[in-house]
């Protein structure tokens, strides 16, 4: 049994997350965790709300709430929505936790002791109208690289370039929109990433399990030359800058930069989990406590890769301490909204709460996996959603399950029939299943979302093809024994489909399993025909089965029209 640590990008606390956030990190992390648990491995799936920095302060200000109260409320909202989507976190933590504060301060002290942090006089924009310094995300303007407006002071979401607020053209305050700004001096701590360029490159070189997207982004920043990054900000909400447990002289009223403390929460979340459950966090994160045997997989959108392939590794490697680093960094491109971007701040697109108001979670889980923005940006459309639901789920999987179970109820009184021997048709089915099951397992192991969904859909199709060719509705008239073999085989296919669909479709898989008396949806053995034969005996003769309610209802044209109007999408023909 392997031990697998899985984390996903931390969702910002500022509001409910849109489908792009779900598709690019949280959902694929959950799918992989469910798959690995089903294979019998020990998994720790961690996530947390990213609560510090400008987004939290601005969102709380807009909501008219104290920032702590705002974060308390939105953390619970995001946690509850994750549960409703079936995200099986072992722990959903908070960057505002005491554990994260202690760890952040620890890393800062260790890095400074090793000569990797220094205090510098910085030139920073000051808003005369607001009466305060403006840290990066408090400044917006035009990107000097691509000309996009608005770009934030730390990063352009359009081209992905990391920026400094002073780089922006035509800057203005994100608080008041004032352009009455001037440059003043302030003191900040800097992480000397430039001193770590060689060990960071060697570390990235050693990560042979990264997909090309993550590797290319990491090398882009390494090749351009690492710059020293400020790790403190003039803010009131965040981890205070302490030294030896007391405020650092000259840094009173400052906090650590959110991009310094937020990734440390991956470790802190494990500590939060351990404190709440009695688990041992160190065996997941400390190489001197057993973490050398852990495989660490991280999921995130491409806009976060630079921080997790350079900045956070600089913190970890620079500490000189035996921390576990990521083995596989699975990066996703962007899921766009009809050619534009989903936007939390502008409420553009479908968000997690409204998504569940119109369709059940498994529908979204399937669509966002089957059409994941994996190797290029992809665009959400209701037309594509209709095809995924009506073709894949309703016509293929749902049709097979309901068809065979209703037939068993009407012709065999809802009892799995006995008698008869498998014939050539079943032998061919088992051979095909063995090949397809091996492929499906390989794609899940390779963390290929689209290919996993495609392989899964192919196995569902085998069931329909078998049922169509075997035709139990005809056999029952002339050869009831042969019909019994067909029905028993098909009922076992329902069991198999439930087991292999569970990572992506946990709610529907549970309903399928319950329909044929299966509650343990472990992954089937992948050892050729022998494994398939074992899988096709899970539902024995004599077991009572029952047809579930319709698993997947088809989406109709009038529903699409209503959704397009509600969410401001172009009208499509479904």
Secondary structure, DSSP 8 states (H G I E B T S, - for coil): --EEEEEE--EESSS--BHHHIIIIIHHHHHHHHHHHHTT-EEEEEEEEE--SHHHHHHHHHHTS-HHHHHHHHHHHHHHHHHHTT---SEEEETTSHHHHHHHHHHHHHHHHTT-EEEEEEEEEEETTTTEE--GGGEEEE-TTT--EEEESSB-TTT--B--GGG-EEEEETTT----EEEEEEEEEEE-GGGGHHHHHHHHHT-TT--HHHHHHHHHHHHH----EE-EES-SSS-B-EETTEE-TT-TT-EE-HHHHHHHHHHHHHHHHHHHH---THHHHBGGGTGGGEEEEEEEEGGGHHIIIIIHHHHHHHHTS-B---SEEEEE--EEETTEE-BTTTTBS-BHHHHHHHS-HHHHHHHHHHT---SS-EEE-HHHHHHIIIIIIIIIIIHHHHHHHHHHHHHHTTB--------HHHHHHHHHHHHHHHHHHHHHHTT-HHHHHHHHHHHHHHHHHHHHHH-HHHHHHH-HHHHHHHHHHHHHHHHHHHHHHTTT-HHHHHHHHHHTT---------STHHHHHHHTTSS-TT-B----S-S-----HHHHHHHHHHHT------
